[in-house]
Amino acid sequence: MQTNNSILLVDDDLTSNFIAEKIIKKSGNSKSIQSVKNGKEALNYILENCLSDYKENCPQIILLDLHMPVMDGFDFLKHLSIEMPNYIEAFKIFILTSSSNPKDVEIANQYHIDGYINKPLNAEKVKLLIE
């Protein structure tokens, strides 16, 4: 992860987003961090910021929770794969979740993801993302 990366946090847990933002900012490895509360908001954010001529806010990294209202992480990955197949590989997508259910890991690995991280995010886990 380089300093010029934009990061999109997709999580309905505002406390988790607050902590993740603080840790990422402290690491100095991101130019911007945006948060949305569910997969539907994330898809809208990507449509608005990645499919236009002005792509400065298009995230290079997505930290995605799995269990959220409206549209969960699995549905987000499904829709992203179908609706924007050229973009899904352009993002580095890390599942950031409190779920350690092996079934969740199995389903998530059916999509293009770059890693599976258990909450809470901490400096050591951010360092692993960088490497």
A tleap script that builds the chain and sets N, CA, C and O, in Angstrom:
source leaprc.protein.ff14SB
mol = sequence {
  NMET GLN THR ASN ASN SER ILE LEU LEU VAL
  ASP ASP ASP LEU THR SER ASN PHE ILE ALA
  GLU LYS ILE ILE LYS LYS SER GLY ASN SER
  LYS SER ILE GLN SER VAL LYS ASN GLY LYS
  GLU ALA LEU ASN TYR ILE LEU GLU ASN CYS
  LEU SER ASP TYR LYS GLU ASN CYS PRO GLN
  ILE ILE LEU LEU ASP LEU HIE MET PRO VAL
  MET ASP GLY PHE ASP PHE LEU LYS HIE LEU
  SER ILE GLU MET PRO ASN TYR ILE GLU ALA
  PHE LYS ILE PHE ILE LEU THR SER SER SER
  ASN PRO LYS ASP VAL GLU ILE ALA ASN GLN
  TYR HIE ILE ASP GLY TYR ILE ASN LYS PRO
  LEU ASN ALA GLU LYS VAL LYS LEU LEU ILE
  CGLU
}
set mol.1.N position { 0.858 -1.165 0.000 }
set mol.1.CA position { 0.000 0.000 0.000 }
set mol.1.C position { 0.902 1.225 0.000 }
set mol.1.O position { 1.776 1.357 0.857 }
set mol.2.N position { 0.693 2.110 -0.949 }
set mol.2.CA position { 1.505 3.297 -1.054 }
set mol.2.C position { 0.712 4.491 -0.561 }
set mol.2.O position { -0.508 4.429 -0.416 }
set mol.3.N position { 1.427 5.588 -0.302 }
set mol.3.CA position { 0.796 6.777 0.235 }
set mol.3.C position { -0.259 7.349 -0.703 }
set mol.3.O position { -1.176 8.029 -0.241 }
set mol.4.N position { -0.159 7.099 -1.987 }
set mol.4.CA position { -1.128 7.678 -2.919 }
set mol.4.C position { -2.387 6.836 -3.069 }
set mol.4.O position { -3.217 7.143 -3.925 }
set mol.5.N position { -2.559 5.807 -2.287 }
set mol.5.CA position { -3.738 4.957 -2.370 }
set mol.5.C position { -4.953 5.606 -1.727 }
set mol.5.O position { -4.858 6.288 -0.707 }
set mol.6.N position { -6.095 5.371 -2.354 }
set mol.6.CA position { -7.379 5.717 -1.755 }
set mol.6.C position { -7.990 4.427 -1.235 }
set mol.6.O position { -7.902 3.380 -1.877 }
set mol.7.N position { -8.610 4.513 -0.067 }
set mol.7.CA position { -9.178 3.335 0.577 }
set mol.7.C position { -10.666 3.565 0.810 }
set mol.7.O position { -11.087 4.645 1.226 }
set mol.8.N position { -11.454 2.526 0.532 }
set mol.8.CA position { -12.883 2.554 0.805 }
set mol.8.C position { -13.184 1.515 1.873 }
set mol.8.O position { -12.932 0.325 1.680 }
set mol.9.N position { -13.727 1.970 3.011 }
set mol.9.CA position { -14.170 1.082 4.088 }
set mol.9.C position { -15.661 0.830 3.891 }
set mol.9.O position { -16.449 1.769 3.775 }
set mol.10.N position { -16.037 -0.437 3.855 }
set mol.10.CA position { -17.439 -0.800 3.678 }
set mol.10.C position { -17.860 -1.593 4.909 }
set mol.10.O position { -17.579 -2.786 5.020 }
set mol.11.N position { -18.538 -0.913 5.831 }
set mol.11.CA position { -18.901 -1.533 7.105 }
set mol.11.C position { -19.998 -0.719 7.769 }
set mol.11.O position { -19.934 0.510 7.788 }
set mol.12.N position { -21.004 -1.391 8.314 }
set mol.12.CA position { -22.091 -0.695 9.001 }
set mol.12.C position { -21.731 -0.351 10.444 }
set mol.12.O position { -22.481 0.363 11.110 }
set mol.13.N position { -20.602 -0.845 10.934 }
set mol.13.CA position { -20.167 -0.591 12.303 }
set mol.13.C position { -19.336 0.692 12.333 }
set mol.13.O position { -18.162 0.692 11.962 }
set mol.14.N position { -19.959 1.784 12.779 }
set mol.14.CA position { -19.291 3.081 12.778 }
set mol.14.C position { -18.052 3.100 13.665 }
set mol.14.O position { -17.072 3.773 13.345 }
set mol.15.N position { -18.086 2.368 14.773 }
set mol.15.CA position { -16.925 2.302 15.658 }
set mol.15.C position { -15.762 1.613 14.961 }
set mol.15.O position { -14.622 2.070 15.049 }
set mol.16.N position { -16.044 0.533 14.279 }
set mol.16.CA position { -15.014 -0.185 13.527 }
set mol.16.C position { -14.416 0.710 12.449 }
set mol.16.O position { -13.200 0.720 12.257 }
set mol.17.N position { -15.258 1.463 11.744 }
set mol.17.CA position { -14.763 2.390 10.722 }
set mol.17.C position { -13.885 3.471 11.338 }
set mol.17.O position { -12.837 3.811 10.789 }
set mol.18.N position { -14.309 4.011 12.476 }
set mol.18.CA position { -13.539 5.058 13.152 }
set mol.18.C position { -12.149 4.538 13.519 }
set mol.18.O position { -11.144 5.204 13.271 }
set mol.19.N position { -12.101 3.345 14.110 }
set mol.19.CA position { -10.820 2.747 14.512 }
set mol.19.C position { -9.949 2.476 13.281 }
set mol.19.O position { -8.759 2.789 13.279 }
set mol.20.N position { -10.538 1.901 12.249 }
set mol.20.CA position { -9.783 1.592 11.029 }
set mol.20.C position { -9.221 2.866 10.400 }
set mol.20.O position { -8.063 2.893 9.983 }
set mol.21.N position { -10.026 3.907 10.330 }
set mol.21.CA position { -9.563 5.180 9.764 }
set mol.21.C position { -8.379 5.726 10.551 }
set mol.21.O position { -7.385 6.152 9.962 }
set mol.22.N position { -8.480 5.716 11.874 }
set mol.22.CA position { -7.393 6.228 12.723 }
set mol.22.C position { -6.103 5.445 12.496 }
set mol.22.O position { -5.032 6.034 12.354 }
set mol.23.N position { -6.208 4.124 12.462 }
set mol.23.CA position { -5.024 3.271 12.301 }
set mol.23.C position { -4.393 3.471 10.926 }
set mol.23.O position { -3.171 3.565 10.809 }
set mol.24.N position { -5.221 3.536 9.890 }
set mol.24.CA position { -4.692 3.723 8.533 }
set mol.24.C position { -4.052 5.104 8.398 }
set mol.24.O position { -2.971 5.231 7.823 }
set mol.25.N position { -4.712 6.138 8.922 }
set mol.25.CA position { -4.140 7.489 8.857 }
set mol.25.C position { -2.810 7.550 9.588 }
set mol.25.O position { -1.854 8.157 9.106 }
set mol.26.N position { -2.754 6.918 10.753 }
set mol.26.CA position { -1.517 6.924 11.542 }
set mol.26.C position { -0.378 6.229 10.792 }
set mol.26.O position { 0.785 6.597 10.953 }
set mol.27.N position { -0.709 5.222 9.973 }
set mol.27.CA position { 0.320 4.507 9.222 }
set mol.27.C position { 0.904 5.359 8.098 }
set mol.27.O position { 2.004 5.087 7.617 }
set mol.28.N position { 0.166 6.397 7.677 }
set mol.28.CA position { 0.643 7.268 6.612 }
set mol.28.C position { 0.641 6.623 5.239 }
set mol.28.O position { 1.381 7.054 4.355 }
set mol.29.N position { -0.173 5.602 5.045 }
set mol.29.CA position { -0.162 4.857 3.789 }
set mol.29.C position { -1.378 5.087 2.911 }
set mol.29.O position { -1.695 4.251 2.065 }
set mol.30.N position { -2.059 6.195 3.098 }
set mol.30.CA position { -3.226 6.455 2.274 }
set mol.30.C position { -3.413 7.948 2.091 }
set mol.30.O position { -3.213 8.730 3.019 }
set mol.31.N position { -3.802 8.337 0.874 }
set mol.31.CA position { -4.083 9.752 0.638 }
set mol.31.C position { -5.509 10.105 1.038 }
set mol.31.O position { -5.795 11.242 1.412 }
set mol.32.N position { -6.413 9.108 0.953 }
set mol.32.CA position { -7.788 9.364 1.378 }
set mol.32.C position { -8.457 8.076 1.828 }
set mol.32.O position { -8.151 6.986 1.344 }
set mol.33.N position { -9.378 8.235 2.769 }
set mol.33.CA position { -10.159 7.117 3.289 }
set mol.33.C position { -11.617 7.557 3.301 }
set mol.33.O position { -11.968 8.579 3.890 }
set mol.34.N position { -12.453 6.772 2.645 }
set mol.34.CA position { -13.884 7.034 2.643 }
set mol.34.C position { -14.588 5.844 3.281 }
set mol.34.O position { -14.110 4.713 3.193 }
set mol.35.N position { -15.722 6.100 3.921 }
set mol.35.CA position { -16.504 5.034 4.560 }
set mol.35.C position { -17.926 5.047 4.030 }
set mol.35.O position { -18.524 6.104 3.830 }
set mol.36.N position { -18.455 3.850 3.806 }
set mol.36.CA position { -19.867 3.676 3.478 }
set mol.36.C position { -20.410 2.558 4.361 }
set mol.36.O position { -19.642 1.762 4.900 }
set mol.37.N position { -21.743 2.496 4.511 }
set mol.37.CA position { -22.349 1.601 5.496 }
set mol.37.C position { -22.808 0.246 4.978 }
set mol.37.O position { -23.188 -0.617 5.769 }
set mol.38.N position { -22.779 0.041 3.651 }
set mol.38.CA position { -23.220 -1.249 3.109 }
set mol.38.C position { -22.755 -1.398 1.670 }
set mol.38.O position { -22.213 -0.466 1.077 }
set mol.39.N position { -22.975 -2.574 1.126 }
set mol.39.CA position { -22.532 -2.863 -0.227 }
set mol.39.C position { -23.187 -2.008 -1.289 }
set mol.39.O position { -22.548 -1.654 -2.279 }
set mol.40.N position { -24.458 -1.669 -1.101 }
set mol.40.CA position { -25.162 -0.822 -2.067 }
set mol.40.C position { -24.520 0.558 -2.132 }
set mol.40.O position { -24.306 1.097 -3.218 }
set mol.41.N position { -24.214 1.125 -0.974 }
set mol.41.CA position { -23.538 2.421 -0.956 }
set mol.41.C position { -22.153 2.314 -1.588 }
set mol.41.O position { -21.703 3.244 -2.257 }
set mol.42.N position { -21.480 1.193 -1.383 }
set mol.42.CA position { -20.155 0.989 -1.968 }
set mol.42.C position { -20.234 0.928 -3.491 }
set mol.42.O position { -19.418 1.540 -4.180 }
set mol.43.N position { -21.215 0.189 -4.020 }
set mol.43.CA position { -21.392 0.140 -5.478 }
set mol.43.C position { -21.674 1.524 -6.036 }
set mol.43.O position { -21.113 1.904 -7.065 }
set mol.44.N position { -22.531 2.279 -5.374 }
set mol.44.CA position { -22.834 3.647 -5.819 }
set mol.44.C position { -21.582 4.521 -5.780 }
set mol.44.O position { -21.340 5.311 -6.692 }
set mol.45.N position { -20.793 4.374 -4.722 }
set mol.45.CA position { -19.549 5.147 -4.601 }
set mol.45.C position { -18.610 4.827 -5.762 }
set mol.45.O position { -18.017 5.729 -6.353 }
set mol.46.N position { -18.478 3.551 -6.084 }
set mol.46.CA position { -17.602 3.130 -7.184 }
set mol.46.C position { -18.129 3.657 -8.522 }
set mol.46.O position { -17.355 4.144 -9.345 }
set mol.47.N position { -19.431 3.560 -8.736 }
set mol.47.CA position { -20.019 4.086 -9.974 }
set mol.47.C position { -19.745 5.575 -10.122 }
set mol.47.O position { -19.410 6.042 -11.211 }
set mol.48.N position { -19.884 6.319 -9.033 }
set mol.48.CA position { -19.683 7.763 -9.067 }
set mol.48.C position { -18.215 8.150 -9.200 }
set mol.48.O position { -17.903 9.174 -9.809 }
set mol.49.N position { -17.314 7.356 -8.644 }
set mol.49.CA position { -15.916 7.779 -8.556 }
set mol.49.C position { -14.939 7.012 -9.436 }
set mol.49.O position { -13.779 7.407 -9.551 }
set mol.50.N position { -15.381 5.927 -10.057 }
set mol.50.CA position { -14.453 5.124 -10.855 }
set mol.50.C position { -14.827 5.055 -12.326 }
set mol.50.O position { -13.967 4.805 -13.170 }
set mol.51.N position { -16.073 5.268 -12.640 }
set mol.51.CA position { -16.512 5.124 -14.021 }
set mol.51.C position { -16.647 6.464 -14.726 }
set mol.51.O position { -17.198 6.535 -15.825 }
set mol.52.N position { -16.150 7.526 -14.105 }
set mol.52.CA position { -16.204 8.849 -14.713 }
set mol.52.C position { -14.801 9.231 -15.198 }
set mol.52.O position { -13.838 8.489 -15.001 }
set mol.53.N position { -14.709 10.374 -15.821 }
set mol.53.CA position { -13.404 10.857 -16.275 }
set mol.53.C position { -12.538 11.309 -15.106 }
set mol.53.O position { -11.311 11.273 -15.188 }
set mol.54.N position { -13.172 11.730 -14.026 }
set mol.54.CA position { -12.452 12.204 -12.853 }
set mol.54.C position { -12.377 11.070 -11.846 }
set mol.54.O position { -13.357 10.796 -11.152 }
set mol.55.N position { -11.228 10.405 -11.752 }
set mol.55.CA position { -11.112 9.184 -10.966 }
set mol.55.C position { -10.232 9.327 -9.724 }
set mol.55.O position { -9.782 8.324 -9.172 }
set mol.56.N position { -9.985 10.541 -9.285 }
set mol.56.CA position { -9.079 10.735 -8.154 }
set mol.56.C position { -9.553 10.034 -6.887 }
set mol.56.O position { -8.730 9.567 -6.099 }
set mol.57.N position { -10.859 9.953 -6.678 }
set mol.57.CA position { -11.389 9.320 -5.467 }
set mol.57.C position { -11.738 7.847 -5.651 }
set mol.57.O position { -12.320 7.233 -4.757 }
set mol.58.N position { -11.390 7.278 -6.796 }
set mol.58.CA position { -11.630 5.858 -7.018 }
set mol.58.C position { -10.689 5.069 -6.104 }
set mol.58.O position { -9.473 5.258 -6.153 }
set mol.59.N position { -11.247 4.189 -5.273 }
set mol.59.CA position { -10.381 3.476 -4.320 }
set mol.59.C position { -9.507 2.431 -5.017 }
set mol.59.O position { -9.937 1.751 -5.948 }
set mol.60.N position { -8.291 2.331 -4.544 }
set mol.60.CA position { -7.421 1.246 -4.983 }
set mol.60.C position { -7.578 0.054 -4.051 }
set mol.60.O position { -7.339 -1.089 -4.441 }
set mol.61.N position { -7.984 0.334 -2.806 }
set mol.61.CA position { -8.126 -0.708 -1.795 }
set mol.61.C position { -9.528 -0.620 -1.190 }
set mol.61.O position { -10.006 0.461 -0.848 }
set mol.62.N position { -10.172 -1.780 -1.065 }
set mol.62.CA position { -11.489 -1.853 -0.431 }
set mol.62.C position { -11.379 -2.800 0.758 }
set mol.62.O position { -10.960 -3.948 0.611 }
set mol.63.N position { -11.758 -2.314 1.931 }
set mol.63.CA position { -11.847 -3.138 3.139 }
set mol.63.C position { -13.331 -3.405 3.352 }
set mol.63.O position { -14.101 -2.489 3.642 }
set mol.64.N position { -13.725 -4.660 3.206 }
set mol.64.CA position { -15.128 -5.034 3.102 }
set mol.64.C position { -15.580 -5.936 4.236 }
set mol.64.O position { -15.035 -7.021 4.433 }
set mol.65.N position { -16.582 -5.480 4.982 }
set mol.65.CA position { -17.219 -6.339 5.975 }
set mol.65.C position { -18.156 -7.278 5.230 }
set mol.65.O position { -18.598 -6.965 4.124 }
set mol.66.N position { -18.458 -8.409 5.816 }
set mol.66.CA position { -19.343 -9.376 5.156 }
set mol.66.C position { -20.797 -9.224 5.561 }
set mol.66.O position { -21.688 -9.333 4.718 }
set mol.67.N position { -21.049 -8.977 6.826 }
set mol.67.CA position { -22.420 -8.993 7.337 }
set mol.67.C position { -22.882 -7.574 7.633 }
set mol.67.O position { -22.496 -6.964 8.631 }
set mol.68.N position { -23.738 -7.059 6.718 }
set mol.68.CA position { -24.276 -5.703 6.818 }
set mol.68.C position { -25.721 -5.714 6.348 }
set mol.68.O position { -26.116 -6.601 5.591 }
set mol.69.N position { -26.514 -4.747 6.785 }
set mol.69.CA position { -27.880 -4.638 6.269 }
set mol.69.C position { -27.871 -4.070 4.843 }
set mol.69.O position { -26.830 -3.624 4.361 }
set mol.70.N position { -28.994 -4.086 4.192 }
set mol.70.CA position { -29.244 -3.566 2.846 }
set mol.70.C position { -28.566 -4.438 1.796 }
set mol.70.O position { -29.254 -5.098 1.018 }
set mol.71.N position { -27.233 -4.458 1.753 }
set mol.71.CA position { -26.483 -5.337 0.860 }
set mol.71.C position { -25.220 -5.768 1.586 }
set mol.71.O position { -24.386 -4.935 1.941 }
set mol.72.N position { -25.079 -7.071 1.808 }
set mol.72.CA position { -23.914 -7.562 2.539 }
set mol.72.C position { -22.688 -7.665 1.626 }
set mol.72.O position { -22.775 -7.398 0.427 }
set mol.73.N position { -21.570 -8.045 2.192 }
set mol.73.CA position { -20.321 -8.126 1.451 }
set mol.73.C position { -20.348 -9.139 0.326 }
set mol.73.O position { -19.767 -8.906 -0.733 }
set mol.74.N position { -21.020 -10.267 0.545 }
set mol.74.CA position { -21.112 -11.281 -0.500 }
set mol.74.C position { -21.883 -10.757 -1.711 }
set mol.74.O position { -21.460 -10.946 -2.852 }
set mol.75.N position { -23.018 -10.096 -1.457 }
set mol.75.CA position { -23.805 -9.528 -2.554 }
set mol.75.C position { -23.032 -8.419 -3.265 }
set mol.75.O position { -23.120 -8.283 -4.485 }
set mol.76.N position { -22.281 -7.632 -2.506 }
set mol.76.CA position { -21.432 -6.602 -3.117 }
set mol.76.C position { -20.441 -7.243 -4.092 }
set mol.76.O position { -20.309 -6.795 -5.231 }
set mol.77.N position { -19.751 -8.287 -3.645 }
set mol.77.CA position { -18.778 -8.957 -4.512 }
set mol.77.C position { -19.451 -9.542 -5.754 }
set mol.77.O position { -18.910 -9.478 -6.857 }
set mol.78.N position { -20.641 -10.113 -5.554 }
set mol.78.CA position { -21.386 -10.691 -6.677 }
set mol.78.C position { -21.749 -9.612 -7.696 }
set mol.78.O position { -21.513 -9.779 -8.892 }
set mol.79.N position { -22.322 -8.507 -7.219 }
set mol.79.CA position { -22.728 -7.426 -8.110 }
set mol.79.C position { -21.519 -6.781 -8.790 }
set mol.79.O position { -21.567 -6.465 -9.979 }
set mol.80.N position { -20.455 -6.591 -8.048 }
set mol.80.CA position { -19.249 -6.003 -8.623 }
set mol.80.C position { -18.703 -6.905 -9.728 }
set mol.80.O position { -18.285 -6.417 -10.778 }
set mol.81.N position { -18.704 -8.203 -9.499 }
set mol.81.CA position { -18.207 -9.167 -10.495 }
set mol.81.C position { -19.047 -9.152 -11.763 }
set mol.81.O position { -18.519 -9.264 -12.869 }
set mol.82.N position { -20.353 -9.012 -11.594 }
set mol.82.CA position { -21.268 -9.056 -12.750 }
set mol.82.C position { -21.344 -7.706 -13.461 }
set mol.82.O position { -21.253 -7.635 -14.686 }
set mol.83.N position { -21.512 -6.641 -12.684 }
set mol.83.CA position { -21.750 -5.328 -13.267 }
set mol.83.C position { -20.479 -4.605 -13.703 }
set mol.83.O position { -20.518 -3.789 -14.624 }
set mol.84.N position { -19.368 -4.892 -13.061 }
set mol.84.CA position { -18.115 -4.207 -13.374 }
set mol.84.C position { -16.949 -5.192 -13.411 }
set mol.84.O position { -15.984 -5.036 -12.664 }
set mol.85.N position { -17.032 -6.213 -14.283 }
set mol.85.CA position { -15.994 -7.250 -14.282 }
set mol.85.C position { -14.593 -6.724 -14.577 }
set mol.85.O position { -13.607 -7.310 -14.130 }
set mol.86.N position { -14.496 -5.632 -15.318 }
set mol.86.CA position { -13.179 -5.059 -15.614 }
set mol.86.C position { -12.584 -4.333 -14.411 }
set mol.86.O position { -11.374 -4.120 -14.342 }
set mol.87.N position { -13.434 -3.959 -13.475 }
set mol.87.CA position { -12.950 -3.199 -12.327 }
set mol.87.C position { -12.592 -4.068 -11.129 }
set mol.87.O position { -11.728 -3.698 -10.335 }
set mol.88.N position { -13.242 -5.215 -10.989 }
set mol.88.CA position { -13.032 -6.001 -9.771 }
set mol.88.C position { -11.566 -6.370 -9.585 }
set mol.88.O position { -11.088 -6.437 -8.452 }
set mol.89.N position { -10.851 -6.607 -10.668 }
set mol.89.CA position { -9.433 -6.946 -10.541 }
set mol.89.C position { -8.551 -5.715 -10.392 }
set mol.89.O position { -7.372 -5.833 -10.060 }
set mol.90.N position { -9.116 -4.530 -10.636 }
set mol.90.CA position { -8.357 -3.297 -10.460 }
set mol.90.C position { -8.248 -2.922 -8.987 }
set mol.90.O position { -7.337 -2.192 -8.595 }
set mol.91.N position { -9.170 -3.417 -8.177 }
set mol.91.CA position { -9.161 -3.122 -6.747 }
set mol.91.C position { -8.413 -4.213 -5.988 }
set mol.91.O position { -8.405 -5.374 -6.396 }
set mol.92.N position { -7.796 -3.832 -4.898 }
set mol.92.CA position { -7.333 -4.813 -3.923 }
set mol.92.C position { -8.456 -4.882 -2.899 }
set mol.92.O position { -8.749 -3.894 -2.226 }
set mol.93.N position { -9.082 -6.042 -2.779 }
set mol.93.CA position { -10.224 -6.193 -1.875 }
set mol.93.C position { -9.821 -7.112 -0.738 }
set mol.93.O position { -9.423 -8.257 -0.952 }
set mol.94.N position { -9.932 -6.588 0.479 }
set mol.94.CA position { -9.648 -7.356 1.682 }
set mol.94.C position { -10.933 -7.460 2.488 }
set mol.94.O position { -11.577 -6.452 2.780 }
set mol.95.N position { -11.298 -8.675 2.843 }
set mol.95.CA position { -12.424 -8.876 3.745 }
set mol.95.C position { -11.943 -8.507 5.138 }
set mol.95.O position { -10.953 -9.054 5.624 }
set mol.96.N position { -12.647 -7.573 5.783 }
set mol.96.CA position { -12.337 -7.157 7.152 }
set mol.96.C position { -13.587 -7.431 7.972 }
set mol.96.O position { -14.556 -6.675 7.907 }
set mol.97.N position { -13.566 -8.516 8.746 }
set mol.97.CA position { -14.789 -8.965 9.396 }
set mol.97.C position { -14.505 -9.566 10.767 }
set mol.97.O position { -13.375 -9.946 11.073 }
set mol.98.N position { -15.529 -9.645 11.570 }
set mol.98.CA position { -15.417 -10.318 12.865 }
set mol.98.C position { -15.786 -11.795 12.730 }
set mol.98.O position { -15.677 -12.553 13.694 }
set mol.99.N position { -16.221 -12.203 11.541 }
set mol.99.CA position { -16.622 -13.589 11.319 }
set mol.99.C position { -15.404 -14.469 11.055 }
set mol.99.O position { -14.573 -14.165 10.200 }
set mol.100.N position { -15.318 -15.544 11.793 }
set mol.100.CA position { -14.275 -16.539 11.526 }
set mol.100.C position { -14.914 -17.848 11.061 }
set mol.100.O position { -14.290 -18.908 11.090 }
set mol.101.N position { -16.164 -17.746 10.636 }
set mol.101.CA position { -16.901 -18.902 10.144 }
set mol.101.C position { -16.217 -19.440 8.883 }
set mol.101.O position { -16.072 -18.706 7.906 }
set mol.102.N position { -15.795 -20.712 8.890 }
set mol.102.CA position { -15.121 -21.276 7.711 }
set mol.102.C position { -15.967 -21.182 6.433 }
set mol.102.O position { -15.418 -21.070 5.337 }
set mol.103.N position { -17.283 -21.226 6.568 }
set mol.103.CA position { -18.168 -21.105 5.406 }
set mol.103.C position { -18.048 -19.711 4.785 }
set mol.103.O position { -18.068 -19.576 3.562 }
set mol.104.N position { -17.925 -18.676 5.616 }
set mol.104.CA position { -17.735 -17.311 5.114 }
set mol.104.C position { -16.433 -17.198 4.333 }
set mol.104.O position { -16.387 -16.583 3.268 }
set mol.105.N position { -15.380 -17.795 4.871 }
set mol.105.CA position { -14.077 -17.768 4.195 }
set mol.105.C position { -14.192 -18.478 2.848 }
set mol.105.O position { -13.693 -17.990 1.834 }
set mol.106.N position { -14.848 -19.622 2.850 }
set mol.106.CA position { -15.011 -20.411 1.624 }
set mol.106.C position { -15.772 -19.624 0.552 }
set mol.106.O position { -15.364 -19.594 -0.609 }
set mol.107.N position { -16.864 -18.997 0.945 }
set mol.107.CA position { -17.667 -18.220 -0.011 }
set mol.107.C position { -16.878 -17.005 -0.500 }
set mol.107.O position { -16.868 -16.719 -1.697 }
set mol.108.N position { -16.227 -16.299 0.400 }
set mol.108.CA position { -15.453 -15.109 0.019 }
set mol.108.C position { -14.355 -15.458 -0.971 }
set mol.108.O position { -14.073 -14.684 -1.885 }
set mol.109.N position { -13.740 -16.608 -0.798 }
set mol.109.CA position { -12.645 -17.011 -1.679 }
set mol.109.C position { -13.112 -17.406 -3.079 }
set mol.109.O position { -12.287 -17.649 -3.960 }
set mol.110.N position { -14.421 -17.472 -3.290 }
set mol.110.CA position { -14.942 -17.722 -4.636 }
set mol.110.C position { -14.854 -16.467 -5.499 }
set mol.110.O position { -15.012 -16.535 -6.718 }
set mol.111.N position { -14.604 -15.327 -4.870 }
set mol.111.CA position { -14.512 -14.054 -5.566 }
set mol.111.C position { -13.056 -13.594 -5.599 }
set mol.111.O position { -12.183 -14.172 -4.951 }
set mol.112.N position { -12.827 -12.548 -6.365 }
set mol.112.CA position { -11.482 -11.976 -6.449 }
set mol.112.C position { -11.235 -11.131 -5.189 }
set mol.112.O position { -11.605 -9.958 -5.135 }
set mol.113.N position { -10.613 -11.735 -4.195 }
set mol.113.CA position { -10.228 -10.984 -2.996 }
set mol.113.C position { -8.728 -11.173 -2.778 }
set mol.113.O position { -8.134 -12.146 -3.242 }
set mol.114.N position { -8.143 -10.236 -2.072 }
set mol.114.CA position { -6.701 -10.270 -1.843 }
set mol.114.C position { -6.337 -10.724 -0.442 }
set mol.114.O position { -5.160 -10.929 -0.144 }
set mol.115.N position { -7.329 -10.885 0.421 }
set mol.115.CA position { -7.037 -11.347 1.767 }
set mol.115.C position { -8.268 -11.327 2.648 }
set mol.115.O position { -9.291 -10.730 2.312 }
set mol.116.N position { -8.146 -11.992 3.785 }
set mol.116.CA position { -9.229 -12.122 4.756 }
set mol.116.C position { -8.640 -11.736 6.108 }
set mol.116.O position { -7.759 -12.422 6.626 }
set mol.117.N position { -9.128 -10.643 6.675 }
set mol.117.CA position { -8.573 -10.110 7.915 }
set mol.117.C position { -9.660 -10.086 8.978 }
set mol.117.O position { -10.768 -9.610 8.734 }
set mol.118.N position { -9.336 -10.603 10.161 }
set mol.118.CA position { -10.288 -10.546 11.264 }
set mol.118.C position { -10.160 -9.224 12.004 }
set mol.118.O position { -9.061 -8.714 12.224 }
set mol.119.N position { -11.322 -8.679 12.385 }
set mol.119.CA position { -11.359 -7.453 13.187 }
set mol.119.C position { -10.849 -7.764 14.585 }
set mol.119.O position { -10.914 -8.908 15.034 }
set mol.120.N position { -10.353 -6.775 15.255 }
set mol.120.CA position { -10.222 -5.385 14.817 }
set mol.120.C position { -8.947 -5.185 14.002 }
set mol.120.O position { -7.972 -5.922 14.144 }
set mol.121.N position { -8.986 -4.169 13.151 }
set mol.121.CA position { -7.798 -3.789 12.400 }
set mol.121.C position { -6.818 -3.172 13.386 }
set mol.121.O position { -7.212 -2.420 14.278 }
set mol.122.N position { -5.554 -3.490 13.224 }
set mol.122.CA position { -4.527 -2.883 14.070 }
set mol.122.C position { -3.308 -2.558 13.209 }
set mol.122.O position { -3.282 -2.877 12.020 }
set mol.123.N position { -2.306 -1.928 13.801 }
set mol.123.CA position { -1.125 -1.495 13.052 }
set mol.123.C position { -0.411 -2.671 12.394 }
set mol.123.O position { 0.089 -2.546 11.276 }
set mol.124.N position { -0.360 -3.795 13.067 }
set mol.124.CA position { 0.305 -4.980 12.514 }
set mol.124.C position { -0.423 -5.481 11.257 }
set mol.124.O position { 0.219 -5.861 10.278 }
set mol.125.N position { -1.745 -5.480 11.288 }
set mol.125.CA position { -2.520 -5.930 10.132 }
set mol.125.C position { -2.400 -4.943 8.969 }
set mol.125.O position { -2.368 -5.353 7.809 }
set mol.126.N position { -2.335 -3.649 9.275 }
set mol.126.CA position { -2.111 -2.656 8.219 }
set mol.126.C position { -0.756 -2.871 7.581 }
set mol.126.O position { -0.608 -2.743 6.365 }
set mol.127.N position { 0.231 -3.198 8.394 }
set mol.127.CA position { 1.572 -3.482 7.869 }
set mol.127.C position { 1.539 -4.686 6.915 }
set mol.127.O position { 2.222 -4.678 5.891 }
set mol.128.N position { 0.764 -5.703 7.238 }
set mol.128.CA position { 0.629 -6.863 6.353 }
set mol.128.C position { -0.021 -6.456 5.016 }
set mol.128.O position { 0.338 -6.985 3.963 }
set mol.129.N position { -0.960 -5.530 5.065 }
set mol.129.CA position { -1.576 -5.035 3.829 }
set mol.129.C position { -0.544 -4.324 2.962 }
set mol.129.O position { -0.565 -4.435 1.737 }
set mol.130.N position { 0.347 -3.605 3.603 }
set mol.130.CA position { 1.388 -2.857 2.884 }
set mol.130.C position { 2.332 -3.818 2.179 }
set mol.130.O position { 2.732 -3.583 1.038 }
set mol.131.N position { 2.682 -4.893 2.857 }
set mol.131.CA position { 3.630 -5.860 2.287 }
set mol.131.C position { 2.928 -6.711 1.267 }
set mol.131.O position { 3.546 -7.590 0.667 }
savepdb mol mol.pdb
quit
